[in-house]
Structures are given as structure tokens and as C-alpha cells.
Amino acid sequence: MSIYSKIYYNLCDNGSQRESLYRPKSGLHKHRIIPGHQGGLYEENNITYLTVREHIIAHFLLWKMNKNPNDIRSMKMLGAKLSPKQRQITGEWCRDNKIGFHNATPEQRKEWSMKGFESQKNSGNENTFYYWSTEEGRKKRASIGGKVGGKKQAELKLGFHQPHIQKIAASLGGKSHIGKIWIHKENKRTRIFPEDFLKYQKQGWKRGTGKTKSS
């Protein structure tokens, strides 16, 4: 038995003793010891009672034990902040199994994209693609970049000190396009700010480069 298995089953054993404490708003979750995606049912001998934090840890341990991406998805739904590697694993798994966004119609994807922009807009967060695409955000970027040492400040603000971000920026032809999105129509493509997408969408433009992985 691995160290992850020992910790997991100890956690579940301790949680099973809290059955009398479980009630609405008690802060406890019902957790299937053998999870649902492995065929586990809500049966008495397969249920334990965990706090939210313990519930996240339980699915992390299950991921370490079985490498099933569903456990990472469960962590995310419980509010865990996933690592870039974990996001990549779940994204690829959902893509391959046509789950969520990958099973959506083009119309649904457009709707969700616009909801995402709206959510960024309403969040008031100044570190989103939407904010940097607004007039205020563009002026702020110009101000940061114009100060002594401003280039470095701007890079840190936008995450350009990270190697993977630098590679993406280089592939996009530099850093002047930050905050913009790709759109395409027929054999044409260009970059625009998200706030202008609806105008282009009415003219038949679509999000993305229009290129497939094979091309």
C-alpha cells in the first residue's frame, strides 16, 4: 500500500465517525470512499464525512493513487486552485472525452465566451484580458511602459517574467498584442480587443486563428 493510500484510508476512517454530526449547513460533505467515477455508490459502507478541505485532499490523494483526471475535476469543483500541469491534464482529458466546453455547439461556445468577458468586466479585476483591452487599461499599460524601468514592471504585471508566457508572446509576434484575441473569416485573420468582438461577429468573423493543429 502506498503512502497516499494509507493517508487516504486514515482520512476516510476518521471521517466515518462524524456521521452523527452530518446535517445541512454542518460544513461536512458526503464523500464516496470508492468514488462515483469508479462505480462507488452512496451506500453506508462506502460513505465518509469530510470538511471541504479534507474533501479536496481526498480527491488529491485519489489522483495520486489512480491517476484518474476525474479526481482533479472534483478538486476544481470543490474550489481547489489547480496547478498548470493539473489544468493541462483535465483540459486534455475533457477534450478527448468531449466533456463540457468540448461538447458544446459553436453557438454555446460563443455564448460562454461572451459570458466570460462579461464576468471579467464585472469583477473589477485589473489583471484580466478584458481590463487591459479597455481604454483605461491600454492607457495604464502605456504609462507603465513609459516609466524608467517600466518595461520590466509591465513584464511582471502581465506575467512576462514566466518562460512559458515569453514563448507564447514570441509566437504571437511580440508583446504588443496582449489583451487582444484572434478572429478569423474565410482565409483572413486578425487581432482585436475583446470588447470589439460583437461588432466583428455580426460581420461573420469567428474567434480563433482558423487554423487546425495539422495546419
TAVEN-V508487 format. One record per run of one state. SS is the DSSP state (H for helix, E for strand, - for the rest). FROM is the first residue (numbers start at 1). TO is the last residue. If there is no record, write none. Layout:
BEGIN
ss->SS from->FROM to->TO
ss->SS from->FROM to->TO
END
This chain:
BEGIN
ss->- from->1 to->2
ss->H from->3 to->16
ss->- from->17 to->18
ss->H from->19 to->21
ss->- from->22 to->28
ss->E from->29 to->32
ss->- from->33 to->35
ss->H from->36 to->38
ss->- from->39 to->43
ss->H from->44 to->46
ss->E from->47 to->50
ss->- from->51 to->51
ss->H from->52 to->66
ss->- from->67 to->68
ss->H from->69 to->77
ss->- from->78 to->83
ss->H from->84 to->96
ss->- from->97 to->99
ss->H from->100 to->103
ss->- from->104 to->105
ss->H from->106 to->123
ss->- from->124 to->128
ss->H from->129 to->133
ss->- from->134 to->134
ss->H from->135 to->146
ss->- from->147 to->149
ss->H from->150 to->158
ss->- from->159 to->162
ss->H from->163 to->171
ss->- from->172 to->179
ss->E from->180 to->185
ss->- from->186 to->187
ss->E from->188 to->193
ss->H from->194 to->201
ss->- from->202 to->205
ss->E from->206 to->207
ss->- from->208 to->215
END
